[in-house]
């Protein structure tokens, strides 16, 4: 993987490989050593993406009735909490003619419906499971072995790492998930982030949630819990991906979404911008100035807003012009309009705007009704 790169935002970024690839490679290496009864130091696998990995084998243990070894995860230049961890496979022979794959310490276990694996199963997703199965099956054929193999995947650091992931919120307990649809980690992948949002939404829907709270990040979660006493563990964080969140809510048949977000992000949606990352668009001050003019601001005030750097600075101009409430309400209503348009009116959508300095700024006329559907903290 040292020579495979991509360029994003004019930066050269190195690809990595997934926990699923690590688990498959460790399983293959352990299976080979189980039959050979001697150590191997490197192992090769082909990923679903068509990229071959040549990986070092670590921490080998060859016993009478099993073999265990590990592959070290390399996330490339992607900011991944699992980078550098050791993914272990313990392989042993069984009489039943099948390949059984399970999770050990540090691999999460599913406790709620709606996830890819059934309840009580190890959180090893279908593509990594198939990769593990295929690699072990190939080894068995090579050594003309017709009985069964049991594979146990474990990640000793997984219990601690899981606290920094979505797993506890998703109902995956005891560790991290074994993931990867391509076997390769693409640095700074938006696809992976969107997929994590979809997984969480799908799980909430499977657990009976037809109305969903959506925040954009930590600011939104903190404001929501303090201002409305809402149980944010039942909500979803969508980051910058407003449009994709709405699309998927329609796809899985939700009835409503309530977006609670900082004005600095959600104001962009009032201009029809459905990805709020700064690399895609800004227009915050232009949208703020337009709302101010519609609410009675002078041309001088509008010019001052256009010269502002932050939304809080612009809101101070609205305060001085005595049009803060009217302008914020205009922005909230426009945000709802574009969100509803994105859903082709298949969802009821509500919006709550806030800022860290000014607190609650505005909410759409249906926000209180949608808030009543949410779980309130005791």
MARTI-183365 format. One record per residue (C-alpha): y, z, x. Coordinates in Angstrom, 2 decimals. Each point is the difference from the previous one (the first is absolute). Example, Ala and Ser with C-alpha at 12.3 -4.5 7.8 and 13.67 -1.06 7.14 Angstrom:
REM residues 2
<<-4.50,7.80,12.30>>
<<3.44,-0.66,1.37>>
This chain:
REM residues 378
<<0.00,0.00,0.00>>
<<2.32,0.18,3.01>>
<<1.05,-3.64,-0.33>>
<<0.44,-0.32,-3.78>>
<<3.61,0.42,-1.12>>
<<2.34,-0.82,-2.84>>
<<3.79,-0.20,-0.08>>
<<1.98,1.95,-2.61>>
<<3.75,0.47,0.00>>
<<0.06,-1.63,3.46>>
<<-2.40,2.60,1.40>>
<<-3.36,-0.75,1.61>>
<<-2.55,2.30,-1.66>>
<<-3.65,0.44,0.93>>
<<-2.81,-0.09,-2.56>>
<<-2.53,2.83,-0.27>>
<<-3.27,0.63,-1.82>>
<<-0.90,2.12,-3.02>>
<<-2.06,3.15,-0.47>>
<<-2.48,-2.27,-1.76>>
<<-0.44,-2.08,3.15>>
<<-0.42,3.18,2.04>>
<<-2.67,1.29,-2.39>>
<<-1.87,-3.33,0.03>>
<<0.12,-0.28,3.80>>
<<-1.12,3.61,0.50>>
<<-2.85,-0.53,-2.47>>
<<-1.15,-3.15,1.77>>
<<0.14,1.64,3.44>>
<<-1.87,3.10,-1.22>>
<<-2.67,-2.13,-1.67>>
<<-0.58,-2.02,3.17>>
<<-0.30,3.17,2.08>>
<<-2.35,1.50,-2.60>>
<<-2.46,-2.81,0.71>>
<<0.63,-0.46,3.70>>
<<0.19,3.71,0.87>>
<<2.63,-0.71,2.64>>
<<3.78,-0.02,0.07>>
<<2.27,-3.00,-0.54>>
<<3.66,0.26,0.92>>
<<1.49,-2.90,-1.98>>
<<-0.66,-1.59,-3.37>>
<<1.17,-3.19,-1.71>>
<<0.49,-0.66,-3.71>>
<<1.54,-2.82,-2.01>>
<<2.63,1.12,-2.52>>
<<0.43,-1.53,-3.47>>
<<3.25,-1.53,1.30>>
<<-2.04,-2.00,2.52>>
<<1.23,1.89,3.06>>
<<-2.68,1.30,2.39>>
<<0.43,3.52,1.32>>
<<-1.43,1.18,3.33>>
<<0.22,3.78,-0.06>>
<<-0.85,2.89,2.30>>
<<-2.62,2.50,-1.21>>
<<0.83,3.70,0.41>>
<<-1.73,3.40,-0.20>>
<<-3.59,-1.28,-0.09>>
<<-2.77,2.37,-1.03>>
<<-3.58,-1.27,0.03>>
<<-2.44,2.46,-1.57>>
<<-3.64,-0.23,-1.02>>
<<0.77,-0.69,-3.65>>
<<3.57,-1.37,-0.03>>
<<2.78,-1.62,2.03>>
<<3.70,0.74,-0.34>>
<<2.99,-1.73,1.59>>
<<3.67,-0.70,-0.65>>
<<2.57,-2.80,0.09>>
<<3.67,0.79,0.58>>
<<2.43,-1.34,-2.58>>
<<2.81,-2.22,1.28>>
<<2.70,-0.77,-2.54>>
<<1.89,-2.32,2.32>>
<<3.73,0.28,-0.60>>
<<-0.43,1.14,-3.59>>
<<1.26,3.57,-0.64>>
<<-3.33,1.38,-1.23>>
<<-0.93,3.71,-0.05>>
<<-3.60,-0.92,0.86>>
<<0.89,-1.68,3.29>>
<<-2.12,1.32,2.86>>
<<-2.52,1.93,-2.07>>
<<-3.73,-0.18,0.68>>
<<-2.14,-1.42,-2.80>>
<<-3.63,1.12,0.34>>
<<-3.24,-1.47,-1.31>>
<<-3.24,1.98,-0.04>>
<<-3.03,-2.20,-0.60>>
<<-3.60,1.03,-0.68>>
<<-3.18,-1.58,-1.35>>
<<-1.27,0.71,-3.52>>
<<-3.13,-1.10,-1.82>>
<<1.78,-1.48,-3.02>>
<<0.58,-3.73,0.68>>
<<3.78,-0.01,-0.45>>
<<3.21,0.64,1.92>>
<<1.70,3.13,-1.31>>
<<3.65,0.50,0.93>>
<<1.74,3.33,-0.50>>
<<2.92,2.00,1.32>>
<<-0.07,3.14,2.10>>
<<2.70,2.34,1.24>>
<<3.53,-1.38,-0.23>>
<<-0.90,-2.84,-2.37>>
<<1.44,0.65,-3.45>>
<<-2.02,0.27,-3.16>>
<<1.11,-1.43,-3.34>>
<<0.64,2.62,-2.71>>
<<1.87,-2.04,-2.64>>
<<-0.69,-3.27,-1.84>>
<<1.97,-3.17,0.59>>
<<-0.58,-0.40,3.71>>
<<-2.14,-2.66,1.63>>
<<-3.00,2.29,0.51>>
<<-1.64,2.12,-2.73>>
<<0.55,3.74,-0.33>>
<<-1.87,2.07,2.62>>
<<-0.43,-3.00,2.29>>
<<1.46,-0.12,3.49>>
<<3.37,-1.79,0.15>>
<<-1.39,-2.94,1.94>>
<<1.37,-3.08,-1.72>>
<<-2.11,-3.02,-0.90>>
<<0.95,-2.34,2.86>>
<<-0.65,2.62,2.73>>
<<-3.26,0.95,-1.77>>
<<-1.08,-3.62,0.08>>
<<1.01,-0.33,3.65>>
<<-2.03,3.09,0.93>>
<<-2.99,-1.22,-2.03>>
<<0.07,-3.50,1.49>>
<<0.26,1.19,3.60>>
<<-2.85,2.50,-0.37>>
<<-2.13,-2.49,-1.94>>
<<0.44,-2.55,2.79>>
<<-1.17,2.55,2.59>>
<<-3.03,0.90,-2.12>>
<<-0.96,-3.68,-0.22>>
<<0.43,-0.44,3.74>>
<<-2.46,2.83,0.66>>
<<-2.31,-1.06,-2.88>>
<<0.43,3.37,-1.69>>
<<-0.90,-0.04,-3.70>>
<<0.56,3.60,-1.07>>
<<3.33,1.64,-0.76>>
<<3.06,1.28,1.82>>
<<2.41,2.75,-0.93>>
<<3.56,-0.29,1.31>>
<<2.44,2.89,-0.11>>
<<3.64,-0.72,0.86>>
<<2.14,2.94,1.11>>
<<3.50,0.54,1.35>>
<<0.47,3.51,1.43>>
<<3.80,-0.23,-0.16>>
<<-0.10,-1.46,-3.51>>
<<0.45,3.30,-1.85>>
<<3.32,0.68,1.70>>
<<1.21,-3.61,-0.13>>
<<-0.74,-0.22,-3.73>>
<<2.81,2.49,-0.68>>
<<2.45,-2.68,1.16>>
<<-1.41,-2.70,-2.28>>
<<-0.06,-0.70,-3.75>>
<<-3.63,1.15,-0.23>>
<<0.60,3.51,-1.41>>
<<2.16,-1.51,-2.75>>
<<-2.60,-2.65,-0.74>>
<<-2.83,2.48,-0.41>>
<<-1.70,-0.77,3.31>>
<<-0.89,3.33,1.55>>
<<-1.25,1.11,3.39>>
<<1.27,-2.80,2.19>>
<<1.32,-3.54,0.32>>
<<-1.28,-3.27,-1.41>>
<<-1.83,-2.72,1.90>>
<<2.12,-3.03,-0.79>>
<<0.67,-3.62,0.84>>
<<-0.52,-3.29,-1.83>>
<<0.36,-2.23,3.05>>
<<-1.12,2.37,2.74>>
<<3.32,-0.59,1.76>>
<<3.23,2.02,-0.17>>
<<3.03,-2.23,-0.32>>
<<3.01,1.86,1.43>>
<<2.61,1.09,-2.54>>
<<-2.04,-1.52,-2.82>>
<<1.73,0.02,-3.39>>
<<-3.28,-1.06,-1.56>>
<<-1.61,3.29,1.03>>
<<2.89,2.03,-1.40>>
<<-0.08,-1.82,-3.33>>
<<-3.76,0.44,-0.21>>
<<0.37,3.77,0.48>>
<<2.47,0.08,-2.91>>
<<-2.45,-1.95,-2.16>>
<<-2.85,2.36,0.86>>
<<2.06,2.99,-1.09>>
<<1.12,-1.66,-3.24>>
<<-3.55,-1.07,-0.80>>
<<-1.26,3.54,0.52>>
<<2.73,1.46,-2.23>>
<<-0.85,-2.51,-2.75>>
<<-3.72,0.82,0.25>>
<<0.85,3.67,-0.43>>
<<1.77,-0.66,-3.30>>
<<3.61,-0.56,1.09>>
<<1.57,-2.72,-2.18>>
<<3.57,1.01,0.90>>
<<0.80,0.26,3.68>>
<<2.74,1.61,2.07>>
<<1.13,-2.12,2.95>>
<<2.17,1.21,2.88>>
<<1.06,-2.04,2.99>>
<<-0.55,2.65,2.65>>
<<0.38,3.62,1.02>>
<<3.58,0.29,-1.26>>
<<-1.15,-1.07,-3.45>>
<<-2.92,2.41,0.01>>
<<2.17,2.94,1.07>>
<<2.68,-0.77,-2.59>>
<<-2.54,-0.45,-2.79>>
<<-1.79,3.28,0.65>>
<<3.24,1.97,0.19>>
<<2.02,-1.70,-2.76>>
<<-2.71,-0.57,-2.60>>
<<-2.80,2.34,1.12>>
<<-2.40,-2.94,-0.13>>
<<-3.35,0.18,1.78>>
<<0.61,-2.73,2.58>>
<<-3.65,0.09,1.09>>
<<-0.70,-1.97,-3.19>>
<<2.53,-2.70,0.90>>
<<0.00,-3.00,2.33>>
<<2.24,-0.84,2.95>>
<<0.79,-3.71,0.09>>
<<2.19,-0.15,3.12>>
<<1.96,-3.29,-0.08>>
<<-2.53,-1.86,-2.15>>
<<1.60,0.20,-3.45>>
<<-1.12,-3.42,-1.18>>
<<-3.60,0.36,1.11>>
<<-0.22,3.42,-1.65>>
<<1.20,-1.41,-3.31>>
<<-2.35,-3.01,0.29>>
<<-3.02,2.22,0.57>>
<<0.96,2.39,-2.80>>
<<-0.10,-2.98,-2.37>>
<<-3.28,-1.22,1.49>>
<<-1.83,3.30,-0.58>>
<<1.49,0.55,-3.45>>
<<2.37,2.94,0.42>>
<<2.39,0.69,-2.85>>
<<3.06,1.24,1.88>>
<<1.53,0.67,3.40>>
<<2.78,2.48,0.72>>
<<1.78,-0.76,3.28>>
<<1.89,2.88,1.59>>
<<1.84,-1.13,3.09>>
<<2.91,0.44,2.36>>
<<3.00,-2.16,-0.84>>
<<-0.06,-1.48,3.51>>
<<-3.29,-1.73,-0.80>>
<<-0.07,-0.55,-3.75>>
<<3.49,-1.49,-0.15>>
<<-1.47,-3.12,1.59>>
<<-2.29,-0.45,-3.00>>
<<3.14,-0.09,-2.20>>
<<0.62,-3.33,1.71>>
<<-3.52,-1.27,-0.61>>
<<-1.23,0.85,3.52>>
<<-3.64,1.12,-0.37>>
<<-0.71,0.95,3.61>>
<<2.56,2.54,1.14>>
<<-0.61,-0.19,3.76>>
<<3.21,-0.73,1.89>>
<<-1.59,-2.99,1.74>>
<<-0.29,-1.79,-3.36>>
<<3.41,0.65,-1.51>>
<<2.82,2.49,-0.24>>
<<2.79,-0.75,-2.54>>
<<0.42,3.73,-0.76>>
<<3.78,-0.05,0.18>>
<<0.30,-3.32,-1.82>>
<<-2.07,1.36,-2.89>>
<<1.91,3.29,0.05>>
<<3.34,-1.83,-0.03>>
<<-1.07,-2.21,-2.90>>
<<-1.08,3.04,-2.04>>
<<3.27,1.72,0.85>>
<<2.09,-2.95,-1.13>>
<<-1.96,-0.20,-3.26>>
<<0.69,3.71,-0.48>>
<<3.77,-0.41,0.47>>
<<0.55,0.30,3.77>>
<<3.09,-1.51,1.56>>
<<-0.27,-2.90,2.42>>
<<1.13,2.37,2.76>>
<<-2.86,2.40,-0.83>>
<<-2.50,-2.88,0.01>>
<<1.24,-1.08,3.43>>
<<-0.38,3.57,1.26>>
<<-3.58,0.09,-1.27>>
<<-0.78,-3.27,1.77>>
<<1.16,1.59,3.25>>
<<-2.28,3.03,-0.41>>
<<-3.06,0.51,2.18>>
<<-2.05,2.38,-2.18>>
<<-0.47,0.24,-3.74>>
<<1.17,3.63,0.04>>
<<3.26,-1.17,1.55>>
<<0.34,-2.61,-2.74>>
<<-0.77,2.54,-2.72>>
<<2.88,2.12,1.30>>
<<2.29,-2.94,-0.81>>
<<-1.43,-0.05,-3.52>>
<<0.69,3.72,-0.32>>
<<3.61,-0.52,1.04>>
<<0.32,-2.81,-2.56>>
<<-1.64,2.19,-2.68>>
<<-2.65,-2.63,-0.72>>
<<-3.06,1.49,1.70>>
<<-1.94,0.62,-3.20>>
<<0.73,-3.42,-1.52>>
<<-0.78,-1.86,3.24>>
<<-3.24,1.87,0.64>>
<<-1.13,-0.58,-3.57>>
<<0.71,-3.71,0.39>>
<<-2.14,-0.08,3.16>>
<<-2.85,1.96,-1.63>>
<<-0.03,-2.36,-2.99>>
<<0.08,-3.11,2.23>>
<<-2.85,1.42,2.08>>
<<-2.06,0.49,-3.14>>
<<0.88,-3.52,-1.18>>
<<-1.32,-1.69,3.14>>
<<-3.09,2.20,0.16>>
<<-0.83,-0.75,-3.63>>
<<0.57,-3.70,0.65>>
<<-2.42,0.19,2.94>>
<<-2.66,1.44,-2.32>>
<<0.61,-2.76,-2.59>>
<<0.68,2.89,-2.41>>
<<-3.61,1.15,0.23>>
<<1.07,3.48,1.13>>
<<2.49,2.59,-1.16>>
<<2.02,0.85,3.08>>
<<2.43,2.84,0.54>>
<<2.32,0.73,2.91>>
<<1.55,3.16,1.46>>
<<2.58,-0.31,2.79>>
<<1.04,2.80,2.36>>
<<1.63,0.58,3.35>>
<<-0.47,2.85,2.44>>
<<3.72,0.79,-0.09>>
<<0.80,-0.49,-3.69>>
<<-3.36,0.88,-1.59>>
<<-0.94,-1.62,-3.32>>
<<2.15,-3.09,-0.51>>
<<-1.36,-1.77,-3.07>>
<<-3.12,-0.71,-2.00>>
<<-0.98,-2.57,-2.58>>
<<-0.13,0.97,-3.67>>
<<-3.81,0.18,0.01>>
<<-0.33,2.15,3.13>>
<<-0.35,3.33,-1.81>>
<<-2.76,-1.41,-2.20>>
<<-1.90,-1.29,3.04>>
<<0.57,3.30,1.80>>
<<-1.72,1.75,-2.91>>
<<-3.20,-1.91,0.79>>
<<-0.12,1.42,3.53>>
<<-1.78,3.17,1.14>>
<<2.45,2.89,0.36>>
<<-0.42,2.68,2.66>>
<<-0.79,3.48,-1.28>>
